[in-house]
Amino acid sequence: MHHEEVFTDRNVSEHSAYYYVDIEAYPESGWDKFKQVLKRALRGELFVGLWVVLREMIKFDIHTVQYPKEKLPIGPRYRAVHKLLRLWESGYERCIGCGLCEKICISDCIRMDTRIDENSRKEVTEYSINLGRCIFCGYCAEVCPELAIVHGQRYENASEQRAHFVIKDDMLTPLDLLKAGEQAEYPGFGAIIPGSDASVKKTPLAY
């Protein structure tokens, strides 16, 4: 198509227009390439880029985070690695073995085994989350009626062994940390939002 063709048969709006771009011929010989580099350097484009780099280097308000010693703050609703919470009073796990998290998991990465103990109560014997398959959708935390599983703040989840991704003890709050008061009551995604206690209304008894 000739470059002087008038674009009259194009399906465009009336306000649109075509502009020809003045493209220089590509240098073929070494001398032409040298002249092109020299021409662009004399324009100051190279020195402008160097000045921007030098200006950022000599600044003292550098915002670089020294990871992993320093970490950026994460929002409380961020869906990171799961946490299994305990009861403050007894230290037992909050999980009652209802199995809702296992049923709603769309990536089929949660496994749970339960049994009936000597007090005729359901007890969770095995609980694992395959973090290698988990897509961190947050459905398990949303559906949990006991707030037993939430999403914590740990997002580093790299390992050379697949067994690392299914360890329950890493997600469950240790008893010594629970006694020291280091377990936040409702942290992470899937927990009650702040200020929920004030919005709860007391239900009058029928008698």
N, C-alpha and C positions, 0 to 999 in steps of 0.2 A: 504494500500500500504506500502510495506516494505521500511524502510528508506535507505537501501543500493541499492535500484533499480537504475539502470543506465538509465538516460533519453535519450534514443536513438530514440524513436518514437514520438518526439515532433516537431511540426511545428514552429521552431524558427530559427532565423538567425544563421550563423556560429559564429558570434562574441558574441552571448549571452551565458551566463553561469549561472548555478544554484549554489547557495551557501547554505550550511546547517547552520542554526542558532543554536548555542549552548544554549538551553533553560534549565535553572535549574528546577529541580523538585519542584513543588509547595509545600510549607510547610504544613503539616497536623496537627501536634501537636502544642501546645502553645510554647514549648521549641524551636522547629524548627523556628517558627515565630520570637521569640525573638532573636535567633542567626542571622537570616536574617537581622533584623533591626540593630543589633549591627554591623554586617559586613558592611552594607551599610553606617552606620554612621562613622565608622573608615576609610572608603575610602576617606572621606572628601567631599562627594557630598552634604551633608546637610549643612556643614559649608560654602561651596562655595555659595550656595543659600542665606544663611543668610548674608554673606558678601556683596553680590550684593544689597540686600535690605538695609542694613545699609549704604552702600556707597551712594546710591541714597537719603537716608534720610538726611544725613549730608551735602549734596550739597546746595549751596546758589543760584545757577542759575536755580532755579526751573521754569519750563515753564508752570505752571498751570495758567489757565485763570480763574479769579474770576467772573464766570458767575452768575447772569445777569449784574453785574456792568461793567464787561469787556466783549467785544465780539470780536471774530476774524474777520478780514476784509473779505468782500465778493467781489468776482469779479463783475464788472459792467454788465456782461452778465448772471448773475445768475438769474434763473427764480423763484423768490419769489412771495409774495402776490402782486396782481395787484395794479397799481396806475392809476388814471384818472387825466389827466393834464388839465390845463386851459390856456387860451390865456393871454399873458402878458399885452397886450394893454387894453383889455376890461374886463378881468376877467371871461368871459364866458367860458363854457366848450368847449373843442376842438371837442367833439363828434358831428358829423353831422347827426347821426341816419341812416347811410347807411345800417346797419344790417349785414355787412360782418363778424364781429366777431361772431355774433349769428349763422350765417349759417355755418361757418367753424368749429365751436366748435365740436370736436369729442365726448366729454363727455356730450354734451347737457346740459350745466350748465349755459348758459348765456340767460337772458331774457331781452327783450327791447320792450318798447311801445313808439310810436311816435304820434304826431299830427301836423296839419298845423296851425301855429299861425296866428295872424291878419295881418302879413306882408307876408303871403303866403310862409313862410319858414318852413321847417321841424324842429320840436322841440322834444327833447327826454323828455318824461314825466316820465318814469320808466326805470331804468337800474339796474340789479342785476346780480351778479355772485355767484353761489352756490359753495363756496370754499370747502364745504364738498364733492363735487363730482368732482371738478376740478383736473385734473392730471398735471397741470402746463406744458403743452406741448409748450406753447408759440405761437401757431398758431394765436390767436386773436391779439397779439401784432405785428406779422409779417404782417398780412393782413390789418391792420388799415391804411387807406390812410392819415389820419390827425395826426398821432402819438398821438392820444388821450389816448390810453391805452398802458401802458408799465408794465414791471415787476419791482417792487421796491426792497428794501433791507430788508423788514420786513418778517422774516421767522417764527416767533413765531405765531402759528395759532391754539391755543387750547382754547376750550370753553366747557362749560357744556350745552349750549343752541344752538340749530340749527339755531336760528334766527341770531346769531352772524356772520354766514358765508355768509349772503346775504345783509349786510348793505352797501349801496353805499357811504354814507357819510364818512365812514372810509377810503375809497380808494380815494375819491376826495380831491384835495388840498384845504384846507380852504382859504378863501379870505384874512384873516389877515396874513397868512404865505406867500401868494402870494405877498402882498404888501411889506412884509419885505424882499422879495427876497430869500426865503428859498426853492422855488421850482426850482430844477435843470431843465435846459431847455430840455435836452434829456437824462434822466437817465434810466438805466435798459435795460432789454432785449426787443428787438423790436424797439429800437431807432436807430437813425442815428449814425454810427460809428464816432469816432473822426477823424477830418481831411476831412470830406466829403465836406465842403464848398469849399475847395481848388480844388477839383476835378470836381466841377460843371462848365460846360461851358455855356457861354451866347449864346442864340439862336438869330441869326440876324433877324430883322423884315423884313417882305416882302415888306414894303413900305419905 
